């Protein structure tokens, strides 16, 4: 089972993912791709951020700014749609 958590706390936004979307490699790959997209976008936009992305687990954390929050919202929408098969 893939568990995804979002958090806004202490001036930071974070995305944590653990597990695998068993039975659906496409959903698992899609979730991983979106986490990598988020980490890359934050890096390219000079956001104060850090990420740890590995097989079966990952976390992306950044300073809570309006721009980062809007992009994270888009990632959240895509992750929610990925689970609707």
QUIBELFEN-V906826 format. One record per pair of residues at least 24 apart in sequence whose C-alpha atoms are under 8 Angstrom apart, sorted by the first residue. I is the first residue (numbers start at 0). J is the second residue. D is the distance in Angstrom with one decimal. If there is no record, write none. Layout:
<<I:J:D> <I:J:D>>
This chain:
<<1:27:7.7> <7:63:7.5> <10:62:6.0> <10:63:5.2> <11:60:6.8> <11:61:5.5> <11:62:4.5> <11:63:4.6> <12:60:5.7> <12:61:5.4> <12:62:6.2> <12:63:5.4> <12:68:7.5> <13:58:7.1> <13:59:5.6> <13:60:4.2> <13:61:6.4> <14:58:5.5> <14:59:5.2> <14:60:6.5> <15:56:7.7> <15:57:5.8> <15:58:4.4> <15:59:6.7> <16:55:7.8> <16:56:5.4> <16:57:5.2> <16:58:6.3> <17:55:5.7> <17:56:4.4> <17:57:6.6> <18:55:4.9> <18:56:6.2> <19:55:6.0> <26:81:5.9> <26:82:6.7> <29:78:7.9> <29:81:7.1> <30:78:6.2> <30:81:7.5> <33:74:6.5> <33:77:7.9> <33:78:7.5> <34:59:7.5> <34:74:8.0> <37:70:7.7> <37:71:7.2> <37:74:7.2> <41:67:7.3>>
